[in-house]
């Protein structure tokens, strides 16, 4: 049996400080809500600056749900079920009500941010016991004023879609990018069928795959990576799509809740919902799960032009079974439609929304992707050792579309101290395991592993290599460097060599747009550094003849390897966009003073 927590002095101090806030009135004593494990504060807010022409009253009631760890933990502010805001606004959760609680579930985002609010309030939340509750109620008052004046989303703010409370955990994902936008707008028809699939590895994710027009021609397909496209354990679904020219959002800011609301919204924009899609829904009579996808244009920034198509999804159960013609209905279409309108398409029936998200490369990699030209690149990675695996890992997370890994070594126990692969990959080919990991890191990448060493490849493997734009060597092998020059390439390539010095103190980066690989130029720049490396380490017994990073005993730690690999990626990023540009040789060196790291210096950078 759990014991209710004791009301702390910190929480009492926060409540006492609220008394000095103009317009605040506490309705009842703080109480503990056992089911939610939160303290509940019921209060009034009176705000004289509320727009009298709005649907928001000057006096509203609210509930604040407070974490028992206060002043740490979460704080949520919710409207009273009766005496408060009844509609949904921007920067607020869908303001639905349930029978279980005295408040609605339209939690206000009191930490929302726009230019107007910056001028009126401290933007950073106070976290001390005295100020934190005060800050949230003060922000609530400002939110109410902005909501009443319809200024919660101002030009220049990031565009925000309405919030929805979903009934189940399934999520529909699509992959729209800005380049698709004009294509959608120029379509001759605005409805058709859509193919979706769920794979066993992601049991709650439904991937949108192909859109078809009314002639069953593919008009849009999403190029998911190997992790999705090559998965054999799939479950297929079918649906219909409708592209709208308007945003299906009710004032002030909510999606329709019922079919009637959706119909009215469409009709007000001169769209007959059922005329557009009902004849395409015949497959809904055979399948237990069916989907309607509504697409509409949205901007990225409020006040700017629309840039991308957003989709929302309704799940529809199996429609009426085929029956004999019923007297009184002249057309079978009318018969079925009227039966469906009494059941699953009933006007008052609540829409069953599924969470629908844009999982395009543009959307999910926006924080760390390379430029668009680099994202389209196809990389043939020679070497899947400590450095090669780091380069492959970093490249796949920056949006490169295809990486083929070539290495004939298997993972040994000594590799684990600095390799991204783990115990599950022991005695497996590094190239295969690394390509598997790369696929798992990016839904849009296509990666495979080749277990033959370069250049001893089969005809099929050579043909596969020829389809790549950029060849990256991370082996530290002189033989591979020379083979890059002498190999019988059928198409021009761009070349990258990345290698580490002893202990990963230095990294040597060679970026070449010349074809074939200019091995003599490479050695001309690298040789003086190899001489220096040998002099610096002549008293150290190396695990093999020469300098390399692939031996299990090579004395370099993982943190050093990743530090240097990150610098290589930055050099590659600058060089990559211009395929007819300059060539680069760069050397970076880690610096220390009295054994303490002081950073990395660029020791040499030749552009030729």
Protein Blocks (a to p, Z undefined) as FASTA:
>chain_A
ZZdddddfklmmmmmmmmmpghiacfbdcdddfklopacdddddddfkbcfkbmbdfbdc
ddddddfkbcgdjddddddfklccfbdcehiacfbddfkbcbdfkdcdfkbccfklmmmp
cfbdcfbfklmmmmmmmmmmmmmmmmmnopmbcghiacdddddddfbfbdcdddddfklm
mmmmmpmbfcdcddddddfklmmbccdfbdcdfkopafbdcdddfklmmpmbdcdddddd
dddfbdcdddfbdcdfbfklmmmmmmmnopafklmmmmmmmmmmmpmbdcddddddddfb
ehiacfbdcddddddddddddddddehiabfklmmmmmmmmmmmofklccdddddddfbf
klmmmmmpccfklmmpccddehjafklmmmmmmmmmnopabdcdddfbdcdfklmmmpcb
dfklgoiafklmmmmmmmmmomkbccdddfbdcfbbcfklmmmmmmpmbdcdfklpaklm
mmmmmpccfbdcddddddddehhlaccddddfbdcddfklmmmmmmmmmmmmmmmmmmpc
cfbecjdfkbfklccdfklmmmmmmmmmmmmmmmmmmmmbccdddddddddeehiaebjc
dfbdcdZZ
